[in-house]
């Protein structure tokens, strides 16, 4: 088992090679933006030349209105371009203006006509600091509190709430209950699915996001034990090419990388 930096470093290297391939093939901008953005968040950012090529390609794909197709695409594209050009670049200013125009009251869906959602609002709050405010934080809190009372709670929504909740007090009851739920929702394998008893197999996106949330937002020995178990899952489920078995293999693997590296910062 690879419970040190060897596994994540090799996964990061494999993903950087995938990014080069995607650039050469000029695949849809969203696949490049998600992959490059997750590498940035995982502190495995592409080398300067590769990042510049990615940013130039994404800028070519930007719409005349400043957005990239929908709010989610625009968040991730602006993260990558902003890393290269700086947040004051005209490209980023136009993207922020477009995102502001697509806000539905205090939150975001895929577009202004879409229902606002926890994942989309969380992504804007996390990755577009210029649009983060108390109103969207309060919307996120209300929306997750309502979801938390539903018959089925989704692990990825719980994780999004934790990572994007903002400066709530450490003794906040909703955050504490959410953390306890996410810990209890971990499967025996060490991974997460949409929820614990969902018939789908272990999910790379849910697992990486849950690990990231627990590693960065939840203190205590229970969280540390859960992260150790999750790290073991990562080590055991790498393919021979250091990626992970999931449909969009590069994006799913990048989510695992993000959680894996964050977890190792807690359990080494």
Helices and strands as residue ranges (DSSP letters): H 5-25, H 29-41, H 48-61, H 71-85, H 90-101, H 118-127, G 129-131, H 134-148, H 155-164, H 173-184, H 204-217, H 221-237, H 249-267
